[in-house]
Amino acid sequence: MTMLFLARHGETIWHAGNRYTGSSDVPLNETGKRQAEDLAAWAADAGIAAIWSSPLSRARATAAPAAARLGLPITVDAGLCEVGFGTAEGRTLGELPPGEAAAFRADPVQNAFPGADDPLAAARRGAEALRRIAARHPGGHALAITHNTLLRLTLCELLGIPHSRYRTVFPQVGNCAVSQLRLTGQDAALITFNQSLGGITHR
């Protein structure tokens, strides 16, 4: 059994405006930097033995304070990278053509934005990344810094939830909120989801 603590990166200026950021490499804003420091303070008491991160700079910058505090390296895995949103990158849902936005709301997998990454492929790569992490740290606690949509799609993949429901089953992941996922062989169990740092246990 491996316990994975899955954290979304800290806030950026695009996230503060609720803009689709996806594969765009937007840095943390000042709020995001403070959130990363808070995550590091939590991680110091969580028994974390390894820190993994998406390659995007906002994720690596979120992981950096925890890595420094714990004296651990950051292992970067491209499988943790956010989904690319194609024509929606840098835009809010309200700025998109109404028909395109309505279709996405109805089924964000079948009606992904033009030019976007395939959500099903993203779900598979996210699940593969988490299984790689679990295999590297059997019986331990690992912290993985990833992204909003990738995390939700990956949980659907691992838990057998229809991918098209990722926005309704998991409506939001807060910046630097943590979810606990237990992986035992091929079995996955979601222990907590989208917990603020004060509400996380270390089971």
DAUR-V148776 format. One line per field, one symbol per residue. phi: phi as a letter, one per 20 degrees, with the letter a starting at -180 (. if undefined). psi: psi as a letter, one per 40 degrees, with the letter a starting at -180 (. if undefined). burial: I if it has 16 or more other C-alpha atoms within 10 Angstrom, else O. A space follows every 10 residues. Layout:
phi=???
psi=???
burial=???
This chain:
phi=.cdddddfff fdffffelef dlefeeffef ffffffffff ffffddmfdb ccbfffffff fffgfffffe mdfdeecffe ffffdlfegm deffeeggff ffffffbfef dgfgmfffff ffffffffff ffffffcfmd dcdceccgfg fffffggfdm eggfeffefc fbcffmfcdd cddcmeecce ebclefgfde edf
psi=hhhhhhhiii iiddddefih dbehghiiad dddddddddd ddddeefhei hiiieidddd ddddddddde fiihhhhdee iihhebeehe iideeihddd ddddddgedd fiiheiihdd dddddddddd ddddddfhea hihhhaicdd ddddddddef hhdeeddddg dihiheihih hhhhbehhhh dihfhideeh if.
burial=IIIIIIIIII IIIIIOOOII IIIIOIIIIO OIIIIIIIII IIIOOIOIOI IIIIIIIIII IIIIIIIOOI OOOIOIIOII IIIIIIOIII IIIOOOOOOO IOOIIOOIIO IIIOOIIOII OIIIIIIIII IOIIIOIOOI IIIIIIIIII IIIIIIIIOO OOIIIIIOOI OOIIIIIIII IIIIOOOIOO OOIIIOIOOI OOO
